[in-house]
Amino acid sequence: MKLSTSSIFILLVLAISSCRTAAPETEGTIAAKPNIVFILADDLGYGDIEPYGQRNIKTPHLQKMAEQGRLYTQFYAGSTVCAPSRAALMTGQHTGHTYIRGNGEVPMRATEATLPKLLQQSGYTTGMVGKWGLGLEGSTGVPEKQGWDFFTGHLHHLEGHKQKADSLWRLANGKSTKVPVPQGSFVNDIFTEDALAFIENQKQHPFFLYVSYTLPHAELKVQDEYMQSYLTADGQSVFAPESAQPAGKWYGEQPYTKAAYAAMVTAVDAYVGQIMQKLEQQGLADNTLVIFASDNGTHIEGGRTLADAMEFFQSSGPLRGVKRDLYEGGIRIPFIAYWKGKVQPGSTSAHIGAFWDVLPTFTQLAGSAAPESIDGISFVPDLLGQEEQPQHEALYWEFGEGGFKQAVREDDWKAIRFYKNGQPERTELYNLKTDIGEQNNLAAANPEKVKELEQLMEQMRTPAENPLFQIK
C-alpha cells in the first residue's frame, strides 16, 4: 500500500543522509563493512514458522530464508516479555545486569552504550521502524537519545497492542514527534514501507536497520489479503471449530481467532519477503546480514487460548511454556541468519546464544570493540561456519511478574528457581539434552547440581537498581 506520509519520511532520509558525516575511517574500510538488518517479530513462538516445524501456518519467505541461510536451534531471547528482552538486545547485558528487567514505563538511561550508538560511532546510519518500548516522550530513552538517526513507530509498548492506528511517532529535526497517518492504517504496512524507503536511500554509508514488528501480538486483527488464506470459499475459518473473541473486549471482536493468528504470522512472513526483495533490487544482498528473530515466546492474549497455542498450532514446538514463563517456550526463539555468500545456505547451528550476544557480534562486524561491561559473546565465528566459537559458561534470566523467578542454563542443565513473598520457594532442574520439553524435574535426585546452579544464579546477578524490578 502507498501512504502519503511515506513521502515525508523519504525526504527526511535524504536530507539527513546528505549531511551525515562518516566516522574517521578510510572509504575502503567503510565499504567493507556489512549492512545489517535485524527483523524482530512480537510474541512469535519457537514453533510458529515452517523452518521450525509449523504445518498449519504458511511462511514461505522465512522457509526460503532458512534454506538459503543458517537456522539456530538454541538461541534465546533477552527475557520472556518485550521491554527487558529488547533492553538486553540493545545493551548486550542479560536481565541480571540490565537496568530494565521487566515491563513498565521505565526508560533506558542516557549513559547506556546502546547498539545503535556504537554502530553510529563506526560510521553506520541507523534506522528503526516499529515498536521501541524503551522510553517515552521527554525521557532519556527516546530513540533520538539512544542512537537512532531515523525512527517511525511506537514509543509505548501498549501502543503496539493494536494493529491499526491514526498516528505514529516519527523522528524529525532531532525529536520524536507524534504525527497523523491515514485513519485506520495497519501500522505494520507503514513500518514495512518506511523500512523499504530507508534501504533504498542508503548509498553513502553502511547502515543498520532494526525492524520491530508488532505481529503476531496481540489484537487478532489482520488485513483481508492475509486472512483469505485461512478462510473457506464461503468465508468460514479453515480451522473450525473456532473460539470467538466477543465484541466489547479491549482488543475487539474476532470470530476466527485461530485463522487470524495464522494470518498475522503469514503477514510477518510477507513483510520479510518484501525486505529481502528490496535488498536484491538495490544490489545490497551480497553485503547485508539479515537476521530474523522473536522477542519472546508465543502469547495467549487477544482471545487466543492456551489450547490454540500449545495443542492446535504447537506454537512452542516441543518446548514447555509460553510468554511470561522461564521454561524454554517462553525464552527460546526462532533465529535465522542470511548473508549471501558468507553464511552457508541450508546450515543449522546448535550454538547456544542469546540476545546479549547480538551487540558484540554486530560491533565486531563493524570493526569496533564492544564495551567491557557486557555479558554477550560475539557469534561471528559460528555465523561464518568457523570452528573456534567461544561459548558461554552459562546463560541467566530473571523475571518479576506473578512472583519473582530466575533461570540459568549451564551446558545441558537448566534450573528455574521460584520465589514466594520475596524468598526462594523451590527450584526445578532439567536436562535439556534428554528432556527438551522440561517434563522431568530432576531436582530431588540431584541436590548438589541444584545447589551449584542456585549459587550460579547469585553470582550472575546484581541487585536491580529500579525498585520496580527488585525481588518481591
C-alpha positions in Angstrom: 0.0 0.0 0.0 1.1 3.5 -0.7 0.8 6.1 2.0 1.3 9.8 1.6 3.1 10.0 4.9 6.0 8.0 3.5 7.0 10.7 1.1 7.7 12.9 4.2 9.9 10.1 5.6 11.8 9.7 2.4 12.6 13.4 2.3 13.8 13.2 5.9 16.0 10.2 5.0 17.5 12.0 2.0 18.0 15.3 3.9 19.7 13.7 7.0 21.8 11.3 4.9 23.2 14.2 2.8 24.5 16.0 5.9 25.7 13.0 7.8 29.4 12.8 8.5 31.2 9.5 8.4 33.4 8.2 11.1 37.1 9.0 10.7 37.9 5.8 8.6 39.0 5.3 5.1 36.4 4.9 2.3 37.7 1.4 1.7 37.1 0.3 5.3 33.6 1.7 5.3 32.8 -0.1 2.0 33.9 -3.4 3.5 31.6 -3.1 6.5 28.3 -5.1 6.0 24.9 -3.6 6.2 22.9 -5.1 9.0 19.1 -5.7 9.1 17.6 -7.1 12.2 13.9 -8.1 11.9 12.1 -8.8 15.2 8.6 -10.4 15.4 6.5 -9.7 18.6 5.5 -12.8 20.6 6.2 -15.3 17.8 6.7 -18.8 19.2 9.6 -21.1 18.5 7.3 -23.4 16.5 5.2 -20.8 14.7 7.0 -20.8 11.4 7.7 -23.5 8.8 11.5 -23.8 9.3 10.8 -24.9 12.9 8.2 -27.5 12.1 5.0 -25.4 11.7 2.5 -27.2 9.4 -0.7 -25.1 9.7 0.7 -21.6 9.1 2.2 -20.6 5.7 5.6 -18.9 5.9 7.3 -19.4 2.5 9.7 -16.5 2.7 11.1 -17.5 6.1 11.4 -21.0 4.8 13.4 -19.7 1.9 15.5 -17.6 4.2 16.3 -20.7 6.3 17.1 -22.7 3.2 19.5 -20.0 2.0 20.8 -19.1 5.4 21.6 -20.5 8.9 18.9 -21.7 11.3 19.7 -21.6 15.0 18.0 -24.2 17.2 19.3 -23.0 20.7 19.1 -19.2 20.6 17.3 -17.3 23.4 15.5 -14.0 23.8 16.6 -11.5 26.4 13.6 -12.1 28.5 10.1 -13.6 28.4 8.4 -10.2 27.8 9.2 -7.4 25.4 10.8 -4.5 27.3 13.6 -6.4 29.1 14.2 -8.6 26.1 14.7 -5.5 23.9 16.9 -3.9 26.6 19.1 -7.0 26.5 19.3 -6.7 22.7 20.2 -3.0 22.9 22.8 -3.2 25.7 24.4 -6.6 25.4 23.5 -7.3 29.1 21.3 -10.1 30.5 18.5 -9.3 32.9 20.7 -9.9 35.9 22.6 -6.7 34.9 20.3 -4.6 32.7 18.6 -1.6 34.2 15.2 -2.6 32.6 14.3 -6.0 33.9 10.5 -6.1 33.2 7.7 -4.3 31.5 6.7 -0.8 32.7 7.3 2.8 31.9 11.0 2.7 32.7 13.2 4.4 30.1 16.7 3.5 29.1 19.3 5.7 30.8 21.2 8.4 28.9 24.5 6.7 29.8 23.7 3.4 28.1 26.2 2.3 25.4 23.4 1.0 23.1 23.9 -0.9 19.9 22.8 1.9 17.6 25.1 4.4 19.4 28.1 2.1 19.0 27.3 1.5 15.3 26.9 5.2 14.7 30.4 5.7 16.1 31.6 3.1 13.5 30.1 5.2 10.6 26.8 3.5 10.3 23.5 5.2 9.5 20.9 3.8 12.0 17.3 3.4 11.3 14.4 1.9 13.2 10.8 1.2 12.4 8.2 -0.4 14.7 7.8 -0.9 18.4 10.5 0.8 20.6 9.1 0.4 24.1 12.3 1.7 25.9 11.5 5.3 26.6 8.5 7.7 26.3 8.4 11.3 25.0 10.6 13.6 27.1 12.6 10.7 28.8 16.2 9.7 28.4 15.1 6.6 26.5 13.6 8.2 23.4 15.1 7.0 20.1 16.9 10.2 19.3 18.8 9.9 22.6 19.7 6.2 22.1 21.5 6.4 18.8 18.8 6.3 16.1 19.1 8.6 13.0 15.7 7.6 11.8 12.6 6.3 13.5 9.0 5.6 12.7 6.9 3.6 15.2 5.5 3.3 18.7 7.2 4.7 21.8 5.0 2.9 24.4 4.7 -0.8 24.2 0.9 -0.6 24.8 0.6 1.3 21.5 1.8 -1.8 19.8 -1.1 -3.9 21.2 -3.4 -2.6 18.4 -2.9 -3.3 14.7 -4.4 -0.1 13.4 -3.6 3.5 14.3 -4.3 7.0 13.2 -0.9 8.3 14.4 2.7 7.2 14.9 5.9 8.7 16.3 8.4 9.9 13.7 11.9 11.3 14.3 12.3 14.7 12.6 14.6 17.6 13.4 16.2 15.7 16.2 12.9 14.9 18.1 10.4 12.1 18.1 7.0 13.7 17.3 3.6 12.2 17.1 2.2 12.6 13.6 -1.1 11.5 11.9 -1.2 8.7 9.4 -4.2 7.7 7.3 -7.0 6.8 9.7 -7.3 3.0 10.3 -3.9 2.2 8.7 -2.4 -1.2 9.5 0.7 0.0 11.2 3.0 -2.8 10.1 2.3 -1.8 6.5 3.7 1.6 7.3 6.7 0.1 9.1 7.5 -2.0 6.1 7.1 0.8 3.6 9.4 3.1 5.7 11.9 0.3 6.1 12.0 -0.2 2.3 12.4 3.6 1.8 15.3 3.6 4.3 17.0 0.8 2.4 16.5 2.5 -0.9 18.2 5.7 0.2 21.3 4.2 1.9 24.1 4.5 -0.6 26.8 6.6 1.1 27.3 4.7 4.4 26.8 1.2 5.8 23.5 1.0 7.6 21.9 -0.7 10.5 18.1 -1.2 10.2 16.1 -2.5 13.1 12.6 -3.6 12.0 10.5 -4.2 15.1 7.0 -5.5 14.1 4.0 -5.7 16.4 2.9 -9.0 14.9 1.6 -11.5 15.8 0.8 -9.8 19.2 -1.8 -9.2 20.5 -5.0 -7.8 18.9 -6.1 -10.6 16.5 -6.8 -8.3 13.5 -5.3 -8.6 10.1 -5.7 -7.4 6.5 -8.1 -9.4 4.3 -5.3 -10.3 1.9 -3.6 -12.4 4.6 -6.8 -13.7 6.2 -8.1 -15.1 2.9 -5.5 -17.9 3.0 -7.2 -19.2 6.1 -10.9 -18.9 5.1 -13.0 -21.4 3.1 -14.8 -20.3 -0.1 -17.9 -19.4 1.9 -15.8 -17.3 4.3 -15.5 -19.7 7.3 -12.3 -20.5 9.1 -10.3 -23.5 7.8 -9.5 -24.2 11.4 -13.1 -24.6 12.6 -14.4 -25.0 15.3 -13.2 -21.6 16.5 -13.5 -19.9 19.9 -14.6 -16.4 19.1 -13.3 -13.2 20.8 -16.6 -11.4 21.7 -17.3 -7.8 21.0 -16.9 -5.3 23.9 -13.4 -6.6 24.8 -10.5 -4.1 24.7 -8.9 -6.0 21.8 -12.1 -6.1 19.8 -14.2 -8.8 18.2 -12.7 -11.6 16.3 -14.8 -14.6 15.3 -11.9 -16.6 13.9 -9.1 -16.3 16.4 -7.0 -19.2 15.1 -7.3 -18.1 11.5 -6.4 -14.5 12.5 -3.3 -15.6 14.4 -2.2 -17.7 11.5 -2.8 -14.8 9.1 -0.8 -12.4 11.3 2.2 -14.8 11.2 1.9 -15.0 7.4 1.8 -11.2 7.2 5.2 -11.1 9.0 6.5 -13.6 6.5 5.3 -11.4 3.6 7.0 -8.3 5.0 10.2 -10.3 5.4 9.9 -11.2 1.7 9.5 -7.6 0.7 12.6 -6.6 2.6 14.7 -9.4 1.1 13.5 -8.5 -2.4 14.4 -4.8 -1.8 17.9 -5.7 -0.8 18.3 -7.8 -4.0 16.8 -5.0 -6.2 19.2 -2.4 -4.7 22.2 -4.7 -5.2 22.8 -4.9 -1.4 22.2 -8.6 -0.7 25.9 -9.5 -1.1 26.9 -7.1 1.7 24.0 -7.3 4.0 23.5 -9.6 7.0 19.8 -10.2 7.7 18.6 -11.7 11.0 15.1 -12.7 11.8 14.0 -13.4 15.4 11.3 -13.0 18.0 11.3 -11.1 21.3 10.0 -13.9 23.4 7.7 -16.9 23.3 4.1 -17.1 22.0 1.2 -15.2 23.7 -2.3 -16.2 24.8 -3.8 -12.8 24.6 -6.5 -11.0 22.5 -8.8 -14.0 22.6 -6.1 -16.7 21.9 -6.4 -19.7 24.2 -3.7 -21.9 25.7 -5.1 -24.8 23.8 -4.9 -23.0 20.5 -1.3 -22.1 21.2 0.1 -25.3 22.6 -2.2 -28.0 21.2 -3.5 -26.8 17.9 -0.7 -24.8 16.4 2.0 -26.1 18.8 3.4 -22.6 18.7 6.2 -23.5 21.2 7.1 -26.6 19.2 8.5 -29.3 21.5 9.0 -26.8 24.3 7.2 -26.2 27.5 5.6 -22.8 28.3 4.7 -19.5 26.7 5.3 -15.8 27.1 5.9 -14.9 30.8 7.4 -18.4 31.6 11.1 -19.0 32.1 10.5 -22.5 30.7 12.0 -22.9 27.2 8.8 -22.0 25.4 8.9 -18.5 27.0 12.5 -17.7 26.0 13.9 -20.0 23.3 13.1 -18.3 19.9 13.3 -18.8 16.2 16.5 -17.2 14.9 17.6 -17.2 11.3 20.6 -15.5 9.7 21.0 -14.8 6.0 24.1 -13.3 4.3 24.6 -14.1 0.7 28.0 -15.6 0.0 29.0 -15.5 3.7 26.6 -17.7 5.6 26.4 -21.3 4.4 23.0 -21.9 2.8 20.8 -24.5 4.4 23.0 -24.8 7.5 21.8 -25.4 11.1 23.5 -24.4 14.3 23.1 -25.7 17.8 25.2 -22.9 19.2 23.8 -21.7 22.5 23.4 -17.9 22.2 21.1 -15.1 23.4 20.1 -11.5 22.7 23.0 -10.1 24.6 25.3 -11.7 22.0 23.9 -9.5 19.2 25.7 -6.3 20.3 29.2 -7.8 20.3 28.5 -9.6 17.1 27.4 -6.5 15.2 30.2 -4.3 16.6 32.8 -6.9 15.5 31.3 -6.9 12.0 31.5 -3.1 12.1 35.2 -3.2 13.1 34.9 -1.8 16.6 35.1 -3.1 20.1 32.2 -3.8 22.4 32.0 -2.3 25.9 33.7 -4.4 28.6 30.7 -4.3 30.8 28.5 -6.5 28.6 27.5 -10.2 29.1 27.5 -11.1 25.4 29.9 -13.1 23.3 30.2 -12.5 19.5 28.9 -15.4 17.5 30.6 -14.2 14.3 32.7 -17.4 14.1 29.6 -19.6 14.2 27.8 -17.3 11.8 30.5 -17.8 9.2 30.9 -21.5 9.9 34.2 -21.3 11.7 35.2 -23.9 14.3 36.7 -21.6 17.0 33.5 -20.2 18.5 33.7 -19.1 22.2 31.0 -20.4 24.4 29.1 -19.1 27.4 29.8 -20.7 30.7 26.1 -20.1 31.5 23.0 -18.0 30.5 20.9 -16.2 33.0 17.4 -14.7 33.2 15.2 -13.2 35.9 11.6 -12.0 35.8 9.3 -10.5 38.4 5.7 -10.7 37.1 3.5 -13.2 39.0 6.2 -13.8 41.6 9.9 -13.5 41.1 11.7 -16.3 39.3 15.2 -16.9 38.0 16.6 -19.3 35.4 20.1 -20.4 34.5 21.4 -22.7 31.7 24.8 -24.3 32.1 25.6 -26.7 29.3 22.6 -29.0 29.1 21.4 -28.3 32.7 18.6 -25.8 33.2 17.4 -24.6 36.7 14.4 -22.4 37.4 14.0 -21.0 40.9 10.6 -19.8 42.0 10.1 -17.2 44.9 7.2 -16.5 47.2 7.0 -13.3 49.2 10.5 -12.4 48.2 12.0 -15.7 49.3 13.1 -18.8 47.4 10.3 -21.4 47.4 11.5 -24.2 45.1 14.0 -24.9 42.3 13.2 -27.2 39.4 16.1 -28.9 37.4 16.0 -30.2 33.9 18.5 -31.8 31.5 17.7 -30.3 28.1 19.7 -32.8 26.2 17.3 -35.6 27.1 14.3 -33.6 28.1 13.8 -30.5 25.8 10.2 -30.3 27.0 11.2 -29.9 30.6 8.8 -32.6 31.8 11.1 -34.5 34.2 12.1 -32.4 37.2 15.4 -33.9 38.4 15.9 -31.6 41.4 15.2 -34.3 44.1 17.7 -36.7 42.5 20.5 -34.1 42.0 20.6 -31.8 45.1 24.3 -30.9 44.5 23.6 -29.8 41.0 20.6 -27.7 42.3 22.8 -26.1 44.9 25.6 -25.4 42.3 23.1 -23.7 39.9 21.5 -21.7 42.7 24.9 -20.3 43.6 25.5 -19.5 40.0 22.2 -17.5 40.0 23.5 -15.4 42.8 26.9 -14.9 41.2 25.4 -13.9 37.8 23.2 -11.0 39.0 23.5 -7.7 40.7 20.5 -6.2 42.7 18.1 -4.3 40.5 18.6 -0.5 40.7 15.0 0.3 39.9 12.6 -0.6 42.8 10.0 -1.9 40.2 12.3 -4.8 39.4 13.6 -5.7 42.9 12.9 -9.2 44.3 9.4 -9.3 45.8 
